[in-house]
Amino acid sequence: VPVDPGPNADCGDPVCVPMPVYAFCKQISGAEFEQQKAESSQKAMEELLEILLTDQKIDEKDRRKKLKQFQKQYPDIYRRRFPSAAEQSKADNKPKIKPPLLNIKKTKTFSIRN
């Protein structure tokens, strides 16, 4: 009499077919889909830029060429990784405190020399 291995046992019998596993997804709006698509695309492009910068197999001449091409095609992603000097100075500048405007009128001082 054969013994039943049970429902979870992996049998070598070609007739034994595993039960399919079902997964259900939550439906999202079109706007939410577009947002997720944009975020994942930007993240992938940022990863590509990092690979271009760190891959030791890329020749230095090719690296510069590919970085220039990347900068032309994806300027916003490139700018986030390499902010320009003007953008950095804006971010680094603290608001300047103006001196008080108490000494507005000019006063003339006379001195007597001996």
CYANA upper distance limits for C-alpha pairs under 8 A (distance plus 0.5 A):
  5 PRO  CA      9 ALA  CA      6.27
  5 PRO  CA     11 CYS  CA      8.11
 11 CYS  CA     16 CYS  CA      6.88
 12 GLY  CA     16 CYS  CA      7.88
 28 ILE  CA     32 GLU  CA      6.78
 28 ILE  CA     33 PHE  CA      7.10
 29 SER  CA     33 PHE  CA      6.73
 30 GLY  CA     34 GLU  CA      6.69
 31 ALA  CA     35 GLN  CA      6.71
 32 GLU  CA     36 GLN  CA      6.69
 33 PHE  CA     37 LYS  CA      6.53
 34 GLU  CA     38 ALA  CA      6.60
 35 GLN  CA     39 GLU  CA      6.65
 36 GLN  CA     40 SER  CA      6.58
 37 LYS  CA     41 SER  CA      6.54
 38 ALA  CA     42 GLN  CA      6.57
 39 GLU  CA     43 LYS  CA      6.62
 40 SER  CA     44 ALA  CA      6.64
 41 SER  CA     45 MET  CA      6.73
 42 GLN  CA     46 GLU  CA      6.64
 42 GLN  CA     77 ILE  CA      7.90
 43 LYS  CA     47 GLU  CA      6.74
 44 ALA  CA     48 LEU  CA      6.72
 45 MET  CA     49 LEU  CA      6.72
 45 MET  CA     77 ILE  CA      8.05
 46 GLU  CA     50 GLU  CA      6.83
 46 GLU  CA     77 ILE  CA      7.20
 47 GLU  CA     51 ILE  CA      6.74
 48 LEU  CA     52 LEU  CA      6.72
 49 LEU  CA     53 LEU  CA      6.78
 49 LEU  CA     67 LEU  CA      8.26
 49 LEU  CA     70 PHE  CA      8.26
 49 LEU  CA     78 TYR  CA      8.33
 50 GLU  CA     54 THR  CA      6.57
 51 ILE  CA     55 ASP  CA      5.96
 52 LEU  CA     58 ILE  CA      8.20
 52 LEU  CA     63 ARG  CA      7.03
 52 LEU  CA     66 LYS  CA      8.05
 52 LEU  CA     67 LEU  CA      7.71
 53 LEU  CA     63 ARG  CA      7.90
 58 ILE  CA     62 ASP  CA      6.99
 58 ILE  CA     63 ARG  CA      6.55
 59 ASP  CA     63 ARG  CA      6.52
 60 GLU  CA     64 ARG  CA      6.80
 61 LYS  CA     65 LYS  CA      6.82
 62 ASP  CA     66 LYS  CA      6.52
 63 ARG  CA     67 LEU  CA      6.53
 64 ARG  CA     68 LYS  CA      6.60
 65 LYS  CA     69 GLN  CA      6.78
 66 LYS  CA     70 PHE  CA      6.51
 67 LEU  CA     71 GLN  CA      6.52
 68 LYS  CA     72 LYS  CA      6.84
 69 GLN  CA     73 GLN  CA      6.77
 70 PHE  CA     74 TYR  CA      6.22
 70 PHE  CA     75 PRO  CA      7.96
 70 PHE  CA     78 TYR  CA      7.82
 71 GLN  CA     75 PRO  CA      5.39
 71 GLN  CA     78 TYR  CA      6.07
 74 TYR  CA     78 TYR  CA      6.73
 75 PRO  CA     79 ARG  CA      6.36
 76 ASP  CA     80 ARG  CA      6.77
 77 ILE  CA     81 ARG  CA      7.07
 78 TYR  CA     82 PHE  CA      6.48
 78 TYR  CA     83 PRO  CA      8.39
 79 ARG  CA     83 PRO  CA      5.33
 79 ARG  CA     84 SER  CA      7.46
 83 PRO  CA     87 GLU  CA      6.57
 83 PRO  CA     88 GLN  CA      6.79
 84 SER  CA     88 GLN  CA      6.74
 85 ALA  CA     89 SER  CA      6.59
 86 ALA  CA     90 LYS  CA      6.79
 87 GLU  CA     91 ALA  CA      6.78
 88 GLN  CA     92 ASP  CA      6.52
 89 SER  CA     93 ASN  CA      6.35
